[in-house]
Amino acid sequence: MAYYFMKLTPPRPTFPNAASAEEMAAMADHAEYISDLIKQNIVLAAGPVHQGEGSWGVGIARSETEDTLRALCENDPVILAKLGFHWRLFPMGSLLHKDGV
């Protein structure tokens, strides 16, 4: 099992402070999607990182392969909405967590 740092970049640095109704609706669907991945124990933790006038998303996930996780990212409703969001995945060498390494 491999672990990944996931970064969700929004369409502009001022997001969500200057978000459209369409973007916020897509983010609500995104939050539900990520919550489901947390329930499945694929995403271990996720949330916004506030930076400057906006924020971006972070997640820590585990997956058998990067391709499997990338497919889950590509099916995220906020990506499917084609509003300018994108995921970046960064492999982690290891992860210390409550269940061990």
C-alpha positions in Angstrom: 0.0 0.0 0.0 1.4 3.4 -1.0 0.5 6.8 0.5 0.1 10.1 -1.3 -0.1 13.8 -0.5 -2.9 15.2 -2.7 -3.2 18.9 -3.6 -6.4 20.3 -5.1 -5.7 23.6 -6.8 -8.6 25.9 -7.4 -9.2 28.0 -10.6 -7.7 31.2 -9.0 -5.8 32.2 -5.8 -8.8 34.1 -4.4 -11.1 31.0 -4.3 -13.4 30.5 -2.5 -13.8 34.2 -1.5 -14.7 35.0 -5.1 -16.5 31.8 -6.0 -19.5 31.5 -8.3 -22.6 29.6 -7.4 -21.6 26.9 -9.9 -18.2 26.5 -8.2 -19.7 26.3 -4.8 -22.2 23.7 -5.9 -19.4 21.7 -7.4 -17.4 22.0 -4.1 -20.4 20.7 -2.2 -20.5 17.6 -4.5 -16.7 17.4 -4.0 -17.0 17.4 -0.2 -19.5 14.6 -0.4 -17.3 12.6 -2.7 -14.2 13.0 -0.5 -16.4 12.1 2.6 -17.3 8.9 0.8 -13.6 8.2 0.1 -12.8 8.8 3.8 -15.6 6.3 4.8 -13.9 3.8 2.4 -10.6 4.4 4.2 -8.9 5.6 0.9 -8.6 9.2 2.0 -7.3 9.4 5.5 -7.6 13.1 6.1 -8.6 16.1 3.9 -9.4 19.8 4.2 -8.7 23.3 3.1 -5.4 25.1 3.5 -5.8 28.9 3.9 -3.2 30.9 2.0 -3.3 34.6 1.2 -6.7 35.6 0.0 -8.0 32.1 -0.7 -7.4 28.5 -0.1 -6.5 25.1 -1.7 -7.3 21.6 -0.7 -5.2 18.9 0.8 -5.6 15.2 1.3 -3.6 12.3 2.5 -4.7 9.0 0.8 -3.6 5.4 0.4 -3.9 3.4 -2.7 -2.4 0.3 -4.3 -1.2 2.3 -7.3 -0.9 6.0 -8.3 -3.1 5.2 -11.3 -5.9 3.9 -9.1 -5.8 7.1 -7.0 -5.5 9.3 -10.1 -8.7 7.7 -11.6 -10.5 8.6 -8.3 -9.3 12.1 -8.6 -10.4 12.4 -12.2 -13.9 11.3 -11.1 -14.1 13.9 -8.4 -17.2 16.1 -9.2 -15.2 19.3 -9.0 -12.9 18.0 -11.7 -15.8 16.6 -13.9 -17.4 20.1 -13.7 -14.5 21.5 -15.7 -14.3 24.7 -13.8 -10.5 24.9 -13.7 -9.7 22.8 -10.6 -6.9 20.2 -10.7 -5.4 17.6 -8.5 -1.7 16.9 -8.1 -0.4 13.7 -6.4 2.8 13.4 -4.5 4.0 9.9 -3.4 5.1 9.7 0.2 7.9 7.4 1.3 6.0 6.4 4.4 3.2 7.6 6.7 3.1 7.5 10.5 -0.5 7.3 11.7 -2.6 5.9 14.5 -2.7 2.3 13.0 1.1 2.2 12.5 3.4 2.8 9.6 
